[in-house]
C-alpha cells in the first residue's frame, strides 16, 4: 500500500544525567546496554539482528507489540567522536514500507551535574500515524530508560 504522506519534522530533547559524559556515551556504544535502556515496555519485544558501533557500519533491530506489526529500524553511523558526539542516519520500515527516514545527532557535554546530553532528530515522517510527536514520546521514554540504566550501574 502506497502512502503519499510525507511530513518533515524535528525532535529535540535534552537530558542531564549525574554521570560523566564518557559513561553516558558508553551506554550508546554497547549492544547489551542499548538493549536494556531501549526496552519498549511490557508486551513489546526488541531484538538486535546486528549491532556494529563503528563509522560506516549499521545497527539493525526489530521491535513491536506482541501480535502487532513489527518495526525494522536501521541506523548507519556517520560520525562518532568518543564522549562528545554520535551522528547516524536512521530509518523505520513496517511490512516493507518506509515509515520514517532521518538523521539523529546526540551530543554529550560535561556540566556541573555530570553530563548534559542533547538529542536532535531531523526526519521525514511518512506515516500519518507516526509523526514527530510520537517520535518525541518514544525517544523520551528511551532517554528515561537510559537514566534508569545509568543509575542501576552506579549502585
C-alpha positions in Angstrom: 0.0 0.0 0.0 1.4 3.4 -1.0 1.1 6.4 1.2 1.6 9.9 0.0 2.0 11.4 3.4 5.4 12.9 4.0 5.8 15.4 6.8 9.2 16.8 7.7 9.9 17.4 11.4 12.4 17.8 14.2 12.6 16.3 17.7 14.9 17.9 20.2 15.4 16.5 23.7 17.9 17.5 26.4 18.6 15.4 29.5 21.1 15.9 32.3 22.5 12.7 33.9 24.5 12.6 37.1 27.2 10.7 35.3 30.3 11.6 33.2 30.0 12.2 29.5 32.1 9.1 29.0 29.7 6.9 31.0 26.6 8.2 29.1 28.4 7.9 25.7 29.4 4.3 26.7 25.8 3.4 27.2 25.2 4.2 23.5 28.1 2.1 22.3 27.3 -1.3 23.8 24.6 -3.6 22.5 23.7 -5.0 25.9 23.4 -1.5 27.3 21.3 -0.2 24.4 19.0 -3.3 24.6 18.5 -2.6 28.3 17.7 1.1 28.1 15.8 1.0 24.8 13.3 -1.6 26.2 10.0 -0.6 24.7 8.0 -1.8 27.7 5.5 -4.6 28.7 4.0 -6.5 25.8 6.7 -5.3 23.3 9.8 -7.0 22.1 13.1 -5.6 20.9 15.9 -7.7 19.2 19.1 -6.6 17.6 20.0 -8.6 14.5 23.2 -6.6 14.1 25.0 -4.1 16.3 28.2 -2.5 14.9 29.0 0.8 16.6 31.7 2.0 14.1 31.6 4.7 11.5 30.1 3.4 8.2 28.5 0.4 9.9 25.0 -0.3 11.0 22.7 -1.5 13.7 19.6 -3.4 12.7 16.9 -4.1 15.2 13.3 -5.3 15.2 10.7 -4.2 17.7 6.9 -4.2 18.1 3.9 -5.1 20.3 3.1 -8.8 20.8 0.7 -9.8 18.0 1.1 -6.4 16.3 3.2 -5.0 13.4 7.0 -5.4 13.6 9.1 -2.3 13.0 12.6 -2.7 11.5 15.0 0.1 12.5 18.3 0.6 10.7 20.9 3.0 12.0 24.1 3.8 10.0 26.8 5.6 11.9 28.1 8.7 10.1 30.3 10.2 12.8 31.5 9.0 16.2 33.5 11.4 18.4 34.1 9.5 21.7 32.4 11.1 24.7 31.3 14.1 22.6 29.0 13.2 19.6 27.3 10.5 17.6 25.6 11.1 14.3 23.6 8.4 12.5 21.2 8.1 9.7 18.1 6.1 10.6 15.1 4.6 9.0 12.0 2.7 10.1 10.1 0.2 8.0 6.9 -1.7 8.7 5.9 -4.5 6.3 8.4 -3.5 3.8 7.1 0.1 3.7 9.3 3.1 4.7 7.6 5.0 7.6 10.5 7.2 8.6 13.9 8.4 7.4 16.2 10.8 9.2 19.4 11.9 10.8 20.0 11.8 14.6 22.7 13.8 16.4 23.5 13.1 20.0 25.9 15.5 21.8 27.5 14.9 25.2 28.8 17.8 27.3 30.3 17.8 30.7 28.3 20.0 33.1 28.3 20.7 36.9 25.7 17.9 37.5 27.6 15.4 35.2 26.6 15.2 31.6 24.1 17.2 29.5 23.0 15.1 26.5 21.2 16.7 23.6 19.4 14.6 21.0 18.2 16.1 17.8 16.3 14.0 15.2 15.6 15.6 11.8 13.3 13.4 9.8 10.7 12.7 7.1 7.7 11.1 8.7 5.9 9.0 6.0 3.2 7.5 8.2 0.3 9.8 9.4 0.1 7.6 12.5 3.7 8.1 13.4 4.9 11.7 13.3 7.4 13.9 15.2 5.2 13.9 18.4 5.2 10.1 18.5 8.9 10.0 18.0 9.4 12.6 20.8 7.4 10.4 23.1 9.4 7.3 22.1 12.8 9.0 22.5 11.6 10.5 25.8 10.7 7.0 27.1 14.1 5.6 25.9 16.1 8.5 27.5 14.2 8.0 30.8 15.3 4.3 30.4 18.9 5.5 29.8 18.7 7.4 33.1 17.4 4.3 35.0 20.2 2.2 33.3 22.9 4.6 34.4 21.6 4.7 38.0 21.4 0.9 38.1 25.1 0.7 37.2 26.0 3.2 39.9 24.7 1.1 42.9 
